[in-house]
Amino acid sequence: MNWRAVIIALVVTVPVVLLLGYGMTQDPRAIPSPLPGKAAPTFTLAAMKPPASGTAADRDTIRLSAYRGQVVVLNFYASWCLACRDEHATLSQAATEFKGKPVHFFGVMYNDTEDALRQYIQQMGGQTYPTLVDPGAKVAINYGLYGVPETFFIGPDGRVAYKQVGPVTSQVLTTEIDSLLASVPAAAPTPLRDAPAATRPGP
Amino acid sequence: MRRRLLALALGGLLATATAPPPAAALDTALPGGAQAPTTAPVSGGPLSGPALDEAVRGVAAQLRCPICQGLSIEDSPSEIAQQMRAVIRDSLAAGRTPDEVKAYFVSKYGEWILLSPEPHGFNLAVYLLPAAALLGGVLVIGLAVRRWIRPAPTGAEAGAPDPTATSRS
């Protein structure tokens, strides 16, 4: 046997086979996010109001920085997103369960219209937390969003602790929130809400 | 001399492989100034008109559309691609350099967002492996050709027994 030829063939083929094997273990659709562990991008967004009181002038403004020291669950969703329907009730239920604790849920409208979203919320039986309007998807891009639903768990230190791609389950919500609540200071500050004003994120 | 050249080449390769990404890549501030808490100083001159259009196209062509299959945000007609182009335009108009804008998107989406990965670290394999494979192929072909064109050894050269010598003994 020509051992030299065998060794050369192995040196060439083994790394290629190993590389292909490694590639088979990876999900080509999974995009690793660099955000977890980093400071959550701040934003100031107007909250969408239900139709009864929904005028541009009386919207609450939500500033992420006002929730420092508390846990924030930020869920990007849209009325046209089928997977968002799977998690809607779970999120609403969790927001109710964690009421009174330093945990705040916010939905963020992603490439949708307020009318379509109001109709969607009505169809889904309501929503127990506010939805924020993100014109131009600037906040979505700032969070590195590449689809909906995506949910970000922001800890009391203002860092993104975890990013959930796809519908969030009650188990993930409980595990992540409980873990973050453990690091909340004893007397968490009350969030500051700005006076109602027409505000938008943007340059 | 040969050894020195080889050492220099290897040293250069190692330095490139271990060098950190450019400082601009660490800037996570939002271009365009949209709610950026830690806005980095604007380092380029503001662009406008056709120069701005050209620069937007240049940056957009290097970034991957997050919801498409292998399309740049320049080529994609999707809504998110349009919105990303708007962010690029705002940022460049505000005076940020194309590298800073790319670094912003990398800080949000990771290097995945770049259609061509930066040539450092493990990414170097993408650039070096094809060249190495080509070099290897040329070497193999060269050796094979040399073997084919080499004249066939004569009987005496190949160490064949000399019939005359045998009859003498």
Interface residues (C-beta under 8 A of the other chain):
Chain A: V12 I31 P32 S33 P34 L35 K38 A39 P41 T42 F43 T44 S65 N111 G136 A137 K138 V139 A140 I141 N142 Y143 G144 L145 Y146 G147 P201 G202 P203
Chain B: T28 L30 G32 G33 A34 Q35 A36 P37 P66 I67 E79 I80 Q83 M84 A86 V87 D90 A94 V106 S107 K108 Y109 G110 W112 G136
